[in-house]
Amino acid sequence: MKKTTSLIIYSTAIIANFVLTSSLPVLSQSPTGSPSPGPARDNRQSLQDRIERERRDALQKAGQPVAEAFSALEETRMAINALDQKDNQQATQALERAIGKLEIVLSKYPNLALVPIVVETNVFDLIADDKTIKSVTDQVHSLINNQEYQAARRLLRNFVSEITVSSMSLPMATYPDAIRQAAKLIGQNKTQDAKILLLVALHSIVVTEAAIPLPIIRAEALIDESNQMLNQRNPDRKKVSSLVDEASHQLTLTEEFGYAKKQDLADLRSELKQLRENIDRNKDDKGLIVKIRQSLEALRKKIK
């Protein structure tokens, strides 16, 4: 009987004043294998809530898209379309509207070099057993060694477990000047030069992307829950131990997905092992838990 792996994808995009949300489960068949150890059923919702909170925080930190900047971009596209139709008047009017929008942006954000027009978050959560993950990494290594790079790329396309934050921004040092110059060229009947300049301006949009690995988020949540339980009067140490074990497994997934190398995780693994031993000995060490959380935060920043 075959096990099923799934890549769960859901995203939120903010484009100016519009918010788009979508959810898409993508299923594929994987070889038979035992499911990887996972958090207890009653922990799964809290972990999912943690991921959703991280996604919202990442979206907020990326910056709110500026409606006027997005409008200026749309007017630029309208100007190009008008030039294609040899309608110089419509093109000029579109660029005049774009210049007006850009002047508003410059007055509102005089020190902002990159003004966001689209901000998007995606959550890619590959659900697979350890055997399947190991099989994929072995196949990828084999394909790369045989210089079959495109086959490796296709195999790696869904081999992710992360929140991605993508943004598109207008470069304010160059974009407004390009629009003004294009308007002048149209006035001089140099429409082809104007169109080329506008196309170059559109291609100057800056795209940035950052990733936050889900295994690290889950490890942080598991350690936080362990800490909360240990602060109780009579903590269930067996359950706390299982949470620490699962946090250790999340570090293994971090390595297997390629977000960190073995040496990057050595100290953290040692700290988690020490915490596990302390719990078994009924010894509380809040300082060690604080150190583990700091190490996880440092790892997250390093991966970004």
FENDA-V504160 format. One record per residue. RES is the residue in three letters. PHI is phi as a letter, one per 20 degrees, with the letter a starting at -180 (* if undefined). Layout:
# FENDA-V504160
res->RES phi->PHI
res->RES phi->PHI
This chain:
# FENDA-V504160
res->MET phi->*
res->LYS phi->e
res->LYS phi->e
res->THR phi->d
res->THR phi->d
res->SER phi->b
res->LEU phi->d
res->ILE phi->e
res->ILE phi->c
res->TYR phi->b
res->SER phi->b
res->THR phi->c
res->ALA phi->c
res->ILE phi->d
res->ILE phi->d
res->ALA phi->l
res->ASN phi->d
res->PHE phi->d
res->VAL phi->d
res->LEU phi->d
res->THR phi->c
res->SER phi->b
res->SER phi->c
res->LEU phi->b
res->PRO phi->e
res->VAL phi->d
res->LEU phi->d
res->SER phi->b
res->GLN phi->e
res->SER phi->c
res->PRO phi->f
res->THR phi->f
res->GLY phi->a
res->SER phi->e
res->PRO phi->g
res->SER phi->f
res->PRO phi->g
res->GLY phi->c
res->PRO phi->f
res->ALA phi->g
res->ARG phi->g
res->ASP phi->f
res->ASN phi->e
res->ARG phi->f
res->GLN phi->f
res->SER phi->f
res->LEU phi->f
res->GLN phi->f
res->ASP phi->f
res->ARG phi->f
res->ILE phi->f
res->GLU phi->f
res->ARG phi->f
res->GLU phi->f
res->ARG phi->f
res->ARG phi->f
res->ASP phi->f
res->ALA phi->f
res->LEU phi->f
res->GLN phi->f
res->LYS phi->f
res->ALA phi->f
res->GLY phi->o
res->GLN phi->f
res->PRO phi->g
res->VAL phi->e
res->ALA phi->g
res->GLU phi->f
res->ALA phi->f
res->PHE phi->f
res->SER phi->f
res->ALA phi->f
res->LEU phi->f
res->GLU phi->f
res->GLU phi->f
res->THR phi->f
res->ARG phi->f
res->MET phi->f
res->ALA phi->f
res->ILE phi->f
res->ASN phi->f
res->ALA phi->f
res->LEU phi->f
res->ASP phi->f
res->GLN phi->e
res->LYS phi->l
res->ASP phi->d
res->ASN phi->f
res->GLN phi->f
res->GLN phi->f
res->ALA phi->f
res->THR phi->f
res->GLN phi->f
res->ALA phi->f
res->LEU phi->f
res->GLU phi->f
res->ARG phi->f
res->ALA phi->f
res->ILE phi->f
res->GLY phi->f
res->LYS phi->f
res->LEU phi->f
res->GLU phi->f
res->ILE phi->f
res->VAL phi->f
res->LEU phi->f
res->SER phi->f
res->LYS phi->f
res->TYR phi->c
res->PRO phi->f
res->ASN phi->d
res->LEU phi->e
res->ALA phi->f
res->LEU phi->d
res->VAL phi->d
res->PRO phi->f
res->ILE phi->d
res->VAL phi->b
res->VAL phi->c
res->GLU phi->c
res->THR phi->d
res->ASN phi->c
res->VAL phi->d
res->PHE phi->d
res->ASP phi->c
res->LEU phi->e
res->ILE phi->d
res->ALA phi->b
res->ASP phi->e
res->ASP phi->f
res->LYS phi->f
res->THR phi->f
res->ILE phi->f
res->LYS phi->f
res->SER phi->f
res->VAL phi->f
res->THR phi->f
res->ASP phi->f
res->GLN phi->f
res->VAL phi->f
res->HIS phi->g
res->SER phi->f
res->LEU phi->f
res->ILE phi->f
res->ASN phi->f
res->ASN phi->e
res->GLN phi->m
res->GLU phi->e
res->TYR phi->f
res->GLN phi->f
res->ALA phi->f
res->ALA phi->f
res->ARG phi->f
res->ARG phi->f
res->LEU phi->f
res->LEU phi->e
res->ARG phi->g
res->ASN phi->d
res->PHE phi->e
res->VAL phi->b
res->SER phi->b
res->GLU phi->a
res->ILE phi->d
res->THR phi->d
res->VAL phi->c
res->SER phi->d
res->SER phi->b
res->MET phi->d
res->SER phi->c
res->LEU phi->e
res->PRO phi->e
res->MET phi->f
res->ALA phi->f
res->THR phi->c
res->TYR phi->f
res->PRO phi->g
res->ASP phi->f
res->ALA phi->f
res->ILE phi->f
res->ARG phi->f
res->GLN phi->f
res->ALA phi->f
res->ALA phi->f
res->LYS phi->f
res->LEU phi->f
res->ILE phi->f
res->GLY phi->f
res->GLN phi->e
res->ASN phi->m
res->LYS phi->e
res->THR phi->f
res->GLN phi->f
res->ASP phi->f
res->ALA phi->f
res->LYS phi->f
res->ILE phi->f
res->LEU phi->f
res->LEU phi->f
res->LEU phi->f
res->VAL phi->f
res->ALA phi->f
res->LEU phi->f
res->HIS phi->f
res->SER phi->e
res->ILE phi->g
res->VAL phi->e
res->VAL phi->d
res->THR phi->c
res->GLU phi->b
res->ALA phi->c
res->ALA phi->c
res->ILE phi->c
res->PRO phi->f
res->LEU phi->f
res->PRO phi->g
res->ILE phi->f
res->ILE phi->g
res->ARG phi->f
res->ALA phi->f
res->GLU phi->f
res->ALA phi->f
res->LEU phi->f
res->ILE phi->f
res->ASP phi->f
res->GLU phi->f
res->SER phi->f
res->ASN phi->f
res->GLN phi->f
res->MET phi->f
res->LEU phi->f
res->ASN phi->e
res->GLN phi->f
res->ARG phi->f
res->ASN phi->c
res->PRO phi->f
res->ASP phi->e
res->ARG phi->f
res->LYS phi->f
res->LYS phi->f
res->VAL phi->f
res->SER phi->f
res->SER phi->f
res->LEU phi->f
res->VAL phi->f
res->ASP phi->f
res->GLU phi->f
res->ALA phi->f
res->SER phi->f
res->HIS phi->f
res->GLN phi->f
res->LEU phi->f
res->THR phi->f
res->LEU phi->f
res->THR phi->g
res->GLU phi->f
res->GLU phi->f
res->PHE phi->f
res->GLY phi->n
res->TYR phi->f
res->ALA phi->b
res->LYS phi->e
res->LYS phi->g
res->GLN phi->f
res->ASP phi->f
res->LEU phi->d
res->ALA phi->g
res->ASP phi->f
res->LEU phi->f
res->ARG phi->f
res->SER phi->f
res->GLU phi->f
res->LEU phi->f
res->LYS phi->f
res->GLN phi->f
res->LEU phi->f
res->ARG phi->f
res->GLU phi->f
res->ASN phi->f
res->ILE phi->f
res->ASP phi->f
res->ARG phi->e
res->ASN phi->l
res->LYS phi->d
res->ASP phi->e
res->ASP phi->c
res->LYS phi->f
res->GLY phi->f
res->LEU phi->f
res->ILE phi->f
res->VAL phi->f
res->LYS phi->f
res->ILE phi->f
res->ARG phi->f
res->GLN phi->f
res->SER phi->f
res->LEU phi->f
res->GLU phi->f
res->ALA phi->f
res->LEU phi->f
res->ARG phi->f
res->LYS phi->f
res->LYS phi->f
res->ILE phi->f
res->LYS phi->g
